[in-house]
Amino acid sequence: MGGLIATREPHGRRLAVALLLAACCIFGAESTQALAAAADQADLATARAQTLTQHLSAYGQVEPISLVQVRVVEPGTVGGLDVVPGSVVRAGQVLARLGGPRMQALLTAREQSLRSSKAREEGASRALDIARRQYADQLATQQMLDAAQSEVAVARAAVQTADAQFREAQNLRTVRAPVGGKVIDLRAADGEQATAGETLLALQPEGKLWVRAEYYGSDAALLHVGMQGRYQPVAGGRQIAVRLTAIFPALTPDGGLRVGFMATSPIASAAWMAGEWGTLSIAGPPRHMVAVPTSALILDRGRWWVLVHTSQGDKPQQVVPGPAHGWETAIASGVLPGQKVVVTDAFLRYHRGIARSYTPPD
């Protein structure tokens, strides 16, 4: 008992052998050969053509498309800054106020300019009234009257300019949110002296999110703008329909192709959060392949083979496997539709005779 090893053969193979043995007892040699040929046919499968839609998958992260930098125009002391990273603000909301000597000096200078402009306007208006009376009494010429009217127009324009500058200085004291969104980065604090043009904080505008991902190898060559797909957050929840909107021209340091996807329809902010990761699945172009049973594939020295059945016997043929579906594997190249391949004990048949050519070392 110890010298025997029990082996299991495929059911179809045992049945074919049993029928063949029975045929040896009942029929003659010619009938036995026919049954043997039939048994061999039971070990074969016919490669068939099929069209597959390849799904390109990648891991991506939701990121802001752009950030809005909120800057101060004039120098001043920051105060009233009560937002923190993550705060949601509305458009026009007061974010901070600017004070201090510099801001006060600016307001004072603008106010003085406005007062000077108003005084000039008043003087020009009085001079115009005098010129009109003199013109009526024929004590002034038309040229003098026109000059007085021109001076009034210039003075009024100067007042409007000075008033706008004064109001601008007043508005500069208040820093407001230019758009609604979420505070991403805070770069100042109350009491800090801000210089002109300095960034106080960064805002992520509402709805300005997309998914950035990287594709590698042959999958990257199949991508083009406009492809449709689905994004599934790793945290769960419903899938989000996306569209490929951007392909970055340069490869990443690790050789990947970076792309961007945007949602095809408005979605709730709860289902689309910056920083989260998820899986992208895109339907690639249809590919015409040949399907064979997976049991026909043979791996030898890092390459894939099948045994193609011909009139001269079984011939090894190198193949390039594609995606597998159930018990079948698509073959990208190496097998033609209609060819018969060995599916039973293909690995053993491929390596038949290897024991005879192998000599154990002494």
C-alpha positions in Angstrom: 0.0 0.0 0.0 2.8 2.4 0.9 4.3 2.1 -2.6 1.1 3.1 -4.4 0.1 6.7 -5.0 -3.5 7.3 -5.7 -4.1 9.8 -8.6 -7.3 11.4 -9.8 -8.0 11.9 -13.5 -10.6 14.1 -15.0 -14.0 12.5 -15.2 -14.1 12.9 -19.0 -10.7 11.3 -19.4 -11.6 8.2 -17.3 -14.8 7.8 -19.2 -13.0 8.0 -22.5 -10.4 5.4 -21.4 -13.1 3.1 -20.1 -15.0 3.3 -23.4 -11.8 2.7 -25.3 -11.0 -0.5 -23.2 -14.5 -1.7 -23.8 -14.1 -1.1 -27.5 -11.0 -3.3 -27.6 -13.0 -6.2 -26.3 -16.0 -5.8 -28.5 -14.9 -4.2 -31.8 -12.1 -4.8 -34.1 -8.9 -2.8 -34.6 -10.4 -0.3 -37.0 -13.3 0.5 -34.7 -10.9 0.8 -31.8 -8.8 3.4 -33.7 -12.0 5.4 -34.4 -12.9 5.4 -30.8 -9.4 6.4 -29.8 -9.7 9.4 -32.2 -13.0 10.3 -30.6 -11.4 10.2 -27.2 -8.7 12.5 -28.3 -11.3 14.9 -29.6 -12.8 15.0 -26.2 -9.5 16.5 -24.9 -9.7 19.4 -27.4 -11.5 22.7 -27.5 -12.1 25.1 -30.4 -10.8 28.6 -30.0 -13.6 31.1 -30.7 -13.5 34.8 -31.6 -15.0 37.3 -29.1 -15.1 41.0 -28.6 -14.1 42.2 -25.1 -14.5 45.6 -23.5 -11.4 46.2 -21.5 -11.8 48.0 -18.1 -8.9 50.2 -17.1 -8.6 50.6 -13.4 -6.5 52.9 -11.2 -6.4 54.4 -7.7 -7.2 58.1 -7.5 -7.6 60.9 -5.0 -10.1 63.7 -4.9 -8.4 67.1 -5.1 -9.3 70.7 -5.6 -9.0 71.8 -9.2 -7.8 75.2 -8.0 -7.4 77.3 -4.8 -8.3 80.9 -4.3 -5.6 82.9 -2.4 -7.1 85.6 -0.2 -4.5 88.4 0.0 -4.3 91.8 1.6 -3.7 94.8 -0.7 -2.3 97.2 1.8 -0.1 96.6 4.9 -1.8 96.5 8.3 -2.3 94.6 11.5 -4.5 91.5 11.2 -7.5 91.3 13.6 -10.8 89.5 13.8 -9.5 86.4 12.0 -11.8 83.8 13.5 -11.8 81.1 10.8 -9.8 77.9 11.0 -8.8 75.2 8.3 -12.0 73.4 7.4 -14.3 76.3 8.1 -17.0 76.8 5.4 -17.5 80.4 4.4 -19.9 82.1 2.0 -19.1 84.7 -0.6 -18.7 88.2 0.8 -18.3 86.9 4.4 -15.9 89.0 6.6 -12.8 87.0 7.2 -10.5 89.5 9.0 -9.9 93.2 9.5 -6.8 95.3 9.1 -5.8 98.1 11.5 -2.6 99.6 12.9 -0.6 102.8 12.1 -0.1 102.0 8.4 -3.7 101.5 7.7 -4.7 104.5 9.7 -2.1 106.6 7.8 -3.5 105.4 4.5 -7.1 106.4 5.6 -5.9 109.8 6.8 -4.1 110.5 3.5 -7.1 109.5 1.4 -9.5 111.5 3.6 -7.3 114.6 3.2 -7.2 114.2 -0.5 -11.0 114.0 -0.6 -11.3 117.2 1.5 -8.9 119.0 -0.8 -10.8 117.9 -3.9 -14.1 119.0 -2.4 -12.6 122.4 -1.5 -11.3 122.8 -5.1 -14.8 121.9 -6.4 -16.4 124.5 -4.2 -14.0 127.2 -5.3 -14.5 126.3 -9.0 -18.3 126.4 -8.5 -18.1 129.9 -7.0 -15.8 131.1 -9.8 -18.3 129.7 -12.4 -21.2 131.6 -10.7 -19.1 134.8 -10.9 -18.2 134.2 -14.6 -21.8 133.7 -15.5 -22.9 137.0 -13.9 -20.1 138.8 -15.5 -20.9 137.2 -18.9 -24.5 138.4 -18.4 -23.3 141.9 -17.7 -20.9 141.7 -20.7 -18.0 141.9 -18.4 -16.6 138.5 -19.3 -16.1 136.7 -22.6 -17.4 133.4 -23.8 -13.9 132.0 -23.5 -13.7 133.0 -19.8 -17.0 131.3 -19.2 -15.9 128.1 -20.9 -12.7 128.0 -18.9 -14.7 128.3 -15.6 -17.1 125.5 -16.7 -14.1 123.3 -17.6 -12.5 123.9 -14.2 -15.7 122.8 -12.5 -15.8 119.6 -14.5 -12.2 118.8 -13.6 -12.8 119.5 -10.0 -15.8 117.3 -9.8 -13.9 114.5 -11.5 -11.2 114.9 -8.9 -13.8 114.6 -6.1 -15.2 111.4 -7.6 -11.7 110.0 -7.8 -10.8 110.9 -4.3 -14.1 109.6 -2.9 -13.6 106.3 -4.7 -10.0 106.0 -3.3 -11.2 106.9 0.2 -14.0 104.2 0.0 -11.4 101.8 -1.3 -9.2 102.4 1.7 -12.1 101.8 4.0 -13.0 98.6 2.2 -9.3 97.5 2.4 -9.7 97.5 6.2 -12.1 94.5 5.8 -11.0 91.2 4.2 -13.9 89.3 2.7 -14.3 85.9 1.0 -14.3 86.4 -2.8 -16.1 83.1 -3.3 -17.9 80.6 -1.1 -16.0 77.5 -0.1 -13.8 75.8 2.5 -10.7 77.2 4.2 -7.8 74.9 3.3 -4.8 76.8 4.6 -4.4 79.6 7.1 -1.2 81.6 7.0 -1.8 84.5 9.4 -3.0 85.2 13.0 -4.5 88.0 14.9 -2.0 90.7 15.8 0.4 89.8 12.9 1.7 92.6 10.7 0.7 91.8 7.1 2.6 93.3 4.2 1.0 94.4 0.9 0.1 91.3 -1.2 0.6 88.8 1.6 -1.7 85.8 1.6 -3.9 85.4 4.7 -5.6 82.1 3.7 -6.5 79.8 0.9 -10.0 78.8 -0.1 -11.3 75.8 -1.9 -14.3 77.0 -4.0 -17.5 75.0 -3.7 -17.9 72.2 -6.3 -14.4 72.7 -7.7 -13.1 69.1 -7.2 -11.9 66.4 -9.4 -10.1 63.0 -9.2 -6.4 62.7 -10.1 -5.0 59.3 -10.9 -2.0 57.7 -12.6 -2.1 54.9 -15.2 0.9 52.7 -16.2 2.0 50.5 -19.0 -0.2 49.7 -22.0 -3.3 50.9 -20.2 -2.0 54.5 -20.4 -1.8 54.4 -24.2 -5.5 53.7 -24.4 -6.6 56.8 -22.6 -8.1 59.8 -24.3 -10.1 62.9 -23.2 -13.8 62.2 -23.1 -13.8 58.6 -21.8 -16.5 57.8 -19.3 -16.0 55.9 -16.1 -17.0 55.3 -12.5 -15.4 56.4 -9.2 -15.9 54.3 -6.1 -14.8 55.8 -2.8 -12.8 53.4 -0.6 -15.0 54.5 2.4 -18.0 53.1 0.6 -21.1 54.9 -0.7 -22.5 55.2 -4.1 -20.4 55.3 -7.3 -19.9 58.6 -9.0 -20.0 58.9 -12.8 -16.9 60.7 -14.1 -15.4 61.9 -17.4 -11.7 62.1 -18.3 -11.1 65.8 -18.8 -7.3 66.2 -18.7 -4.2 64.3 -19.6 -1.0 65.8 -18.2 1.7 66.1 -20.9 4.6 64.9 -18.7 5.1 61.5 -17.1 5.4 61.2 -13.3 8.9 60.3 -11.9 7.8 56.7 -11.6 6.7 56.6 -15.3 3.0 56.9 -14.8 0.6 59.0 -16.9 -1.3 61.5 -14.7 -4.9 62.2 -15.6 -7.9 64.1 -14.2 -11.6 63.2 -14.0 -14.5 65.4 -13.2 -18.0 64.4 -12.1 -20.5 64.4 -15.0 -23.3 65.8 -12.9 -23.7 67.8 -9.7 -23.2 65.7 -6.6 -23.6 66.2 -2.9 -20.5 67.4 -1.0 -20.8 64.5 1.4 -20.1 62.0 -1.4 -17.2 64.0 -2.9 -14.6 65.1 -0.3 -11.1 66.5 -1.0 -8.4 64.1 0.2 -10.3 60.9 0.0 -9.1 58.0 -2.2 -11.1 55.7 -4.4 -11.0 53.3 -7.4 -11.5 54.5 -11.0 -12.9 52.1 -13.6 -13.0 53.2 -17.3 -14.5 51.3 -20.2 -11.7 51.1 -22.7 -12.0 50.5 -26.5 -13.4 47.1 -27.6 -10.7 44.5 -28.4 -11.1 41.5 -30.7 -9.6 38.4 -29.1 -9.8 34.6 -29.1 -11.2 32.8 -26.1 -9.9 29.4 -25.0 -10.4 27.4 -21.8 -8.0 28.5 -19.1 -6.9 24.9 -18.7 -5.3 25.1 -22.1 -2.7 27.6 -20.9 0.8 26.4 -20.1 3.5 28.5 -18.3 7.0 27.7 -19.3 10.1 29.8 -18.5 8.0 33.0 -18.0 6.1 32.6 -21.3 2.6 31.3 -22.0 1.9 28.5 -24.5 -0.9 26.3 -25.8 -0.8 23.0 -27.6 -2.5 23.5 -31.0 -3.9 20.2 -32.4 -2.9 19.7 -36.1 -2.9 16.8 -38.5 0.8 16.2 -37.7 0.1 16.2 -33.9 0.1 18.6 -31.1 2.3 21.6 -31.7 3.3 24.2 -29.0 2.3 27.7 -29.8 3.4 30.8 -27.8 0.5 33.1 -26.9 -0.2 36.4 -25.1 -3.1 36.0 -22.6 -5.6 38.7 -22.0 -8.3 39.1 -19.3 -9.9 36.0 -17.8 -13.7 35.5 -17.6 -14.9 32.5 -15.6 -13.3 29.3 -17.0 -12.1 31.0 -20.2 -9.2 33.3 -20.9 -9.0 35.7 -23.8 -5.9 35.4 -26.0 -4.6 38.7 -27.5 -2.3 36.9 -30.0 -1.0 33.5 -30.9 -4.2 31.5 -31.6 -6.6 31.9 -34.5 -10.4 31.3 -34.3 -11.3 27.8 -35.2 -8.0 26.2 -34.1 -8.3 23.3 -31.7 -6.2 23.4 -28.5 -5.5 20.7 -25.9 -7.4 21.3 -22.7 -6.9 18.0 -20.8 -3.5 17.4 -19.2 -2.0 20.1 -21.5 0.9 20.8 -19.1 1.8 17.1 -19.0 1.6 16.7 -22.7 3.7 19.8 -23.3 6.4 18.4 -21.0 6.1 14.8 -22.3 9.5 13.2 -22.6 11.3 15.6 -20.2 12.0 12.7 -17.7 13.8 10.7 -20.4 16.1 13.7 -21.3 16.9 14.6 -17.7 19.8 12.8 -16.1 20.1 13.2 -12.3 23.5 14.2 -11.1 25.8 11.6 -9.6 
